[in-house]
Amino acid sequence: METKWWDVVVVGSGPGGSVAAKKCAESGLETLLIEKKKLPRDKVCSGMILGQWATDLVQQEFGDIPTNVLVEPYNGVTFHIGREESITVQTAISVGWRKNLDYWMCRGAIEKGVQIKDGTRLSGISEVQGGYELEVVGENKETGRIYTRFIVGADGANSTVRKLKWPDLKVRYRPVLRECYQVKLSIEKEQFHWFFPLVSASPRFDVNYKEGHFLLEGNLKAVRGTIAEILKDYGFPPEAKPTWVDGCVNPDLHDELLFTGSFVPAKNNILLVGDAGAMLFPFTHEGIGSALKSGILAGESIVEALARSGRAAPSYLRKFEGVKSFLKELEVLRRGMADKAKKGPRALLEAMAELIKRTL
């Protein structure tokens, strides 16, 4: 029996994966998107479409976000240092649960001809004549093989594609824990709140509301002793128990990606996008905008590579320079906060406001 070859296989159904797959399918390429979980699947994330960049890219590629995909928007972000100082940056922010946002974008890719295999986990990648052989495991533990000319790794912070094809890369991870409470706080529900218990940009935690749920997120173990003390000023009951707890990790590869160059998110015809390529925004750790932008660039680079019978990596890395430059600018601002902190809470808050405005 003849083996089916796909032009492109995208691994991961987040915004970066969906838009990369969509761009390829729109150009007539046979495109398969595989996702290890059954769709729709959730993701620990603020769900903020943060900044004009992200907003414009969503509109450009997928149109207006339906109201049933969104929750009540935020009108700004507020930074709190200790229990004394705070500063607010006013801005309109669309917000949703990632389960709904991502699935809406995924359906947009399907409408353009992308085929989906969910409940399918990648377990191996081998180079073969003409491209790559992917070993996959289905939800019933059945194994299979998929053949493709190009791979887009859009499979998140703990990327299997990155682990398989960048095996010597040492990745540091930042843990993120999310706790959901059904309690009321005397805090502005229309804003996203970042709390910094010390006069420092780290450690921290954030507070946000979604559909009646009060969410507590961050490296909560590092700040556990101060959370209840700070939030009691807003009416947080010390005996409160979360209705659910989940978590994730963020890759810490900005030094390797932006400064030393020891991590390059493309090899031949394998391209990493979004969190898989360590493209989270510095400081905010938001990644929808950078995932969308890198996914678009990956799709464009694959189309160009096919047209000239070449490799996609050189084009992708060339296009990525603009994104890299922006991320580097934000990372320099983030690193400068250590000096700002020495001048006191107000100087640090102003530096945070400057960085968030640049991000927006």
Summary of the structure (lengths in Angstrom):
residues: 360
radius of gyration: 20.8
end to end distance: 52.8
largest distance: 70.8
contacts: 1228
relative contact order: 0.18
helix: 38%
strand: 29%
